Amino acid sequence: MGTPATATGKRAATRDIILDHAYVLARRDGLEGLSIGTLAADVEMSKSGVFAHFGSREDLQLAVLDLGARRFMAKVLLPALKQPRGLPRLRAIVANWFAWARWHENGCVLLSAASEYDGRVGALHDAVVAQQAGWRVEMQKAIAQAVDAGHLRTDTDTAQLAFEIYALLLGLHHDGGLFGYDQAHRHAEAAFERLWRSWQP
């Protein structure tokens, strides 16, 4: 007979498997397109088996959104923190975000969620807003460090520059999905070089 710890470990592993599959489905269909029936068939479980790990469809959607946010931070922000504070770190964040956009050329859970829930009310809308606001704060922090390092002008508006970075990356995601990543990458890279120059001393 297995120990309680073993049972807990198996339960957690099963939940992670379900969540991984749900993440893939949400990249393709969006969080609103996430179907418990499709997911259950995908992981070869019953619907009740899936519900045993996630009490509701909304709980599952929130878990997928959280997974997407954690994966984004692990791929985009954390590796960039190894770079020196200032423009090198800010450039690394953008470069890592470029790589994320390439990997998510066919669908990003975080971006689709922003479109799906921007005009709604409820837990999912609030979670999307919190996630996006938290990321904007991280970007503004990196920008402020670049100002302190003398790499950007002392009158740099951190909120404005964070918005411009975000807007260019949205363009990369948008055009990458429609017209191909390589072309979108060239346009975004050129735009970023002009952006950096416009804010430098």
PLY file of the C-alpha trace (Angstrom):
ply
format ascii 1.0
element vertex 201
property float x
property float y
property float z
element edge 200
property int vertex1
property int vertex2
end_header
0.00 0.00 0.00
1.35 3.41 -0.93
2.09 6.05 1.70
0.10 9.30 1.93
3.14 11.15 0.61
3.28 8.85 -2.43
-0.43 9.36 -3.08
0.00 13.14 -2.79
2.95 13.03 -5.16
0.98 11.03 -7.73
-1.94 13.40 -7.45
0.33 16.39 -8.01
1.98 14.68 -10.99
-1.41 13.89 -12.52
-2.51 17.49 -12.01
0.65 18.73 -13.74
0.00 16.42 -16.71
-3.57 17.69 -17.03
-2.36 21.28 -16.77
0.32 20.77 -19.45
-2.27 19.40 -21.86
-4.69 22.19 -20.98
-1.97 24.75 -21.70
-1.40 23.32 -25.17
-5.13 23.37 -25.90
-5.45 26.94 -24.61
-2.61 28.09 -26.87
-4.63 26.81 -29.80
-8.18 27.67 -28.74
-7.80 30.31 -26.02
-8.91 29.94 -22.43
-12.54 30.37 -23.44
-12.17 27.52 -25.91
-10.86 25.20 -23.22
-13.24 22.26 -23.00
-13.25 19.82 -20.10
-14.52 17.10 -22.46
-11.72 17.63 -24.98
-9.13 17.85 -22.22
-10.41 14.67 -20.56
-10.18 12.79 -23.85
-6.72 14.23 -24.45
-5.35 12.92 -21.15
-7.45 9.72 -21.32
-9.44 10.48 -18.18
-13.09 10.93 -17.39
-14.55 14.42 -16.96
-15.08 13.67 -13.28
-11.41 12.68 -13.06
-10.39 16.10 -14.39
-12.84 17.86 -12.09
-11.30 15.98 -9.16
-8.15 18.06 -9.72
-9.87 21.32 -10.71
-13.16 22.07 -9.03
-14.53 24.01 -11.98
-13.74 25.07 -15.52
-12.86 28.53 -14.21
-10.41 27.03 -11.70
-8.76 25.19 -14.59
-8.61 28.36 -16.69
-7.05 30.29 -13.80
-4.48 27.52 -13.29
-3.57 27.58 -16.99
-3.22 31.38 -16.91
-0.96 31.12 -13.86
1.13 28.44 -15.56
1.52 30.65 -18.61
2.63 33.59 -16.47
5.18 31.47 -14.59
6.58 30.06 -17.84
6.79 33.55 -19.35
8.74 34.91 -16.37
11.04 31.87 -16.37
11.84 32.32 -20.08
11.85 36.11 -20.39
12.73 37.81 -17.10
14.79 35.40 -15.02
17.55 34.74 -17.60
17.82 38.51 -18.22
18.56 39.13 -14.53
21.98 37.57 -15.13
22.87 40.60 -17.26
24.23 43.83 -15.75
21.61 46.32 -14.64
20.77 48.92 -17.24
20.34 48.74 -20.99
22.08 45.31 -21.25
19.42 43.80 -18.96
16.59 45.65 -20.72
17.85 44.46 -24.10
18.07 40.90 -22.74
14.44 41.07 -21.60
13.38 42.15 -25.08
15.58 39.52 -26.77
14.07 36.81 -24.57
10.60 38.13 -25.35
11.46 37.85 -29.06
12.33 34.19 -28.47
9.04 33.70 -26.60
7.16 35.21 -29.55
8.86 32.78 -31.93
7.94 29.81 -29.75
4.37 31.11 -29.44
3.98 32.04 -33.09
0.82 29.93 -33.22
-0.72 31.18 -30.01
0.17 32.75 -26.66
-2.15 32.06 -23.74
-1.31 35.38 -22.05
-2.05 37.53 -25.09
-5.19 35.68 -26.06
-6.42 35.95 -22.46
-5.89 39.73 -22.55
-8.14 39.90 -25.61
-10.69 37.45 -24.24
-11.22 39.10 -20.85
-10.42 42.78 -21.31
-14.09 43.77 -21.44
-15.42 41.33 -18.87
-15.78 41.18 -15.12
-14.87 38.34 -12.81
-11.96 36.29 -11.54
-10.36 35.68 -14.94
-10.45 39.35 -15.88
-8.91 40.26 -12.53
-6.20 37.62 -12.89
-5.29 38.84 -16.38
-5.11 42.45 -15.20
-2.93 41.49 -12.21
-0.58 39.45 -14.39
-0.19 42.18 -17.00
0.19 44.92 -14.40
2.84 42.89 -12.58
4.80 42.46 -15.80
4.56 46.19 -16.55
5.99 46.91 -13.10
8.94 44.59 -13.79
9.65 46.38 -17.07
9.45 49.78 -15.42
11.88 48.58 -12.76
14.39 47.52 -15.44
13.93 50.86 -17.23
14.52 52.80 -14.01
17.73 50.84 -13.46
18.85 51.80 -16.98
18.20 55.45 -16.12
20.20 55.10 -12.88
23.06 53.52 -14.83
23.15 56.50 -17.20
22.09 54.40 -20.20
18.79 56.27 -20.64
17.93 59.95 -20.21
17.19 61.20 -16.71
13.79 62.46 -17.90
12.78 59.01 -19.20
9.13 58.31 -18.50
9.31 54.68 -17.33
5.59 54.05 -17.83
5.70 55.48 -21.36
8.75 53.46 -22.39
7.26 50.29 -20.88
4.13 50.93 -22.95
6.20 51.41 -26.13
8.15 48.20 -25.52
4.91 46.32 -24.94
3.31 47.83 -28.06
6.22 46.78 -30.27
6.18 43.26 -28.88
2.43 43.06 -29.53
3.22 44.00 -33.13
5.80 41.22 -33.29
3.30 38.66 -31.97
0.60 39.90 -34.33
2.69 39.98 -37.51
4.61 36.85 -36.56
1.38 34.88 -36.53
0.00 36.40 -39.73
3.01 36.97 -41.96
5.75 34.77 -40.49
8.14 35.35 -37.63
11.28 36.16 -39.63
9.78 39.17 -41.39
8.15 40.38 -38.17
11.45 39.96 -36.33
13.28 42.19 -38.83
10.70 44.96 -38.52
10.55 44.76 -34.71
14.33 44.71 -34.35
14.69 47.84 -36.48
11.92 49.55 -34.49
13.62 48.70 -31.19
16.95 50.13 -32.31
15.20 53.44 -33.05
13.38 53.21 -29.72
16.56 52.73 -27.69
18.26 55.65 -29.50
15.27 57.93 -28.87
15.57 57.51 -25.09
19.36 57.55 -24.77
21.26 60.61 -23.49
0 1
1 2
2 3
3 4
4 5
5 6
6 7
7 8
8 9
9 10
10 11
11 12
12 13
13 14
14 15
15 16
16 17
17 18
18 19
19 20
20 21
21 22
22 23
23 24
24 25
25 26
26 27
27 28
28 29
29 30
30 31
31 32
32 33
33 34
34 35
35 36
36 37
37 38
38 39
39 40
40 41
41 42
42 43
43 44
44 45
45 46
46 47
47 48
48 49
49 50
50 51
51 52
52 53
53 54
54 55
55 56
56 57
57 58
58 59
59 60
60 61
61 62
62 63
63 64
64 65
65 66
66 67
67 68
68 69
69 70
70 71
71 72
72 73
73 74
74 75
75 76
76 77
77 78
78 79
79 80
80 81
81 82
82 83
83 84
84 85
85 86
86 87
87 88
88 89
89 90
90 91
91 92
92 93
93 94
94 95
95 96
96 97
97 98
98 99
99 100
100 101
101 102
102 103
103 104
104 105
105 106
106 107
107 108
108 109
109 110
110 111
111 112
112 113
113 114
114 115
115 116
116 117
117 118
118 119
119 120
120 121
121 122
122 123
123 124
124 125
125 126
126 127
127 128
128 129
129 130
130 131
131 132
132 133
133 134
134 135
135 136
136 137
137 138
138 139
139 140
140 141
141 142
142 143
143 144
144 145
145 146
146 147
147 148
148 149
149 150
150 151
151 152
152 153
153 154
154 155
155 156
156 157
157 158
158 159
159 160
160 161
161 162
162 163
163 164
164 165
165 166
166 167
167 168
168 169
169 170
170 171
171 172
172 173
173 174
174 175
175 176
176 177
177 178
178 179
179 180
180 181
181 182
182 183
183 184
184 185
185 186
186 187
187 188
188 189
189 190
190 191
191 192
192 193
193 194
194 195
195 196
196 197
197 198
198 199
199 200
